[in-house]
Amino acid sequence: MTRNENTLDRVLRIGAGLALIALAVTHVIGPWGYLGIAPVLIGIVGVCPLYSVLGINRCPVDSR
């Protein structure tokens, strides 16, 4: 799989995921906040499955 996210996408996904996990741990929101694990993993890997399905590539590096 080739990367299809730029750095800003990755940082925002990781930040949002960690925020959801933190809210779940502190019992501010319910256990569904642990779904924040998905954006964290997607941000770390750099490959968004939805971008792949839609044919979107925001990665500035030519990944051929």
C-alpha positions, 0 to 999 in steps of 0.5 A, spaced: 500 500 500 502 506 498 501 512 502 496 517 500 496 522 506 500 528 507 503 530 514 497 535 516 492 529 515 496 525 519 497 529 525 490 531 525 488 524 525 493 522 530 491 528 535 483 527 534 484 520 535 488 521 542 483 526 544 477 521 543 481 516 547 483 521 552 476 523 553 474 515 554 479 514 559 477 520 563 469 518 563 467 524 559 464 520 553 462 513 553 467 507 551 465 509 544 471 514 544 476 508 544 474 508 537 479 513 536 484 508 536 482 507 528 485 514 526 491 514 530 493 507 527 491 510 520 495 516 521 501 512 523 501 508 517 499 514 512 494 510 508 487 512 509 482 506 506 477 511 504 482 515 500 484 509 497 477 507 495 475 514 492 482 515 489 484 521 493 492 521 494 494 527 498 501 525 499 506 530 495 511 525 494 510 521 488 509 514 490 511 510 484 
